[in-house]
Amino acid sequence: MERQIAVCSGILVQGETQGHFVLQDPPRLLAASFVAMEDGYQMEVLAGRRTRTEVIAALYAYARAVTGHDLSERVTGPKHHPPPAADGHRRAGPP
């Protein structure tokens, strides 16, 4: 758990330093909260009380609230297009 907190805290510090985040609390406190929430929500999913989609939405909402940064655009990113087929035309679906 300490390693997860250290990694998350480092990401928060770097994001703040680069101007991407405006942290509402000390990075280590926020990181510990992220890790605790992730662990707790994992149990909720395993017990069938929450879906993966609900958990991701909750974690994004918390991240947005404490960093001032909307992560949803970065995660969904641009639409993926399949690679061109041998004839140069794009395929409609998976190969």
N, C-alpha and C positions, 0 to 999 in steps of 0.2 A: 504494500500500500504506500509506503514512504517513497518508493521509486516512482510510482505513478504520480504522486503529489509533486515530486521534484520535476518530473518531465512537464506536467501540466503548468506548474508555476513558471518554468522557463519559457514556455510558449506564451504565457500571459505577459511576462516581462518583455520579451522580444516584441510582441505585438504592440505593447504600449510604447516602447522605445521607438518603434518604426512609425508610430502615429496611427496605427490601425484601431487600437483600443483606447478607451477612456475608462479605466478601471474604477469601480465604485468602492472597492475595499482592497486591502493588501493582497498581492498576488498569491501568497501561500495560503491565506484563508480561503480565497476563491477556489484555488486548486483543490484543497481538501474537500470543499463542498461539492465540486464537480465529481471527484472520485467517490465520495459517499453516495451521491445521488445515482451515479452510474451503477454502483454495487447494489443499492436498494432497488432500483428499477429492474435490474437483472433478475432479482428474486420475484418481482411482480410478474415479469414475463414468464418465468419458469412455472409459476403457480397458476398461470392463465388469467390473471386479473387485469393485465394490460397487454396491448399489442406492441409489437416493435415500432410501428408507426406512431403510436401514442407516446412512447418513451422518447423517440427521436424528437418529436414536436416539443415535449416538455423540456428536454435538454437544450434545444435550440432557443426556446423562450428564455430560459435561465441565462444562457450565454449572451443573448441579445441584451437582456436587462443589466447584466453586470459588466459588459464590455462596451456597450453602445455600438456594437457592430452586428449587422444582420448577416449571419453565416449562410442563410438558405441559398442565396445566389451562388456562392462559392461552391457549395456542395452539389447543387443540381447542375451548375455550369451550363455551357452551351449544349444544345441538342447534339447527340451523337449521330453521325451518319455512317452507315456501313461503308466499307472500302469498295472501290470500283471493282467490278467483275473483270475477267480477262479481256472482255470485249470493250472495256472502258466505261460501261454504263453501271450506274449504281444498282445494287440489288435492293429489293423491297424489304427483306428481312434477313435473319441469320443465314449464314452459308449452309 
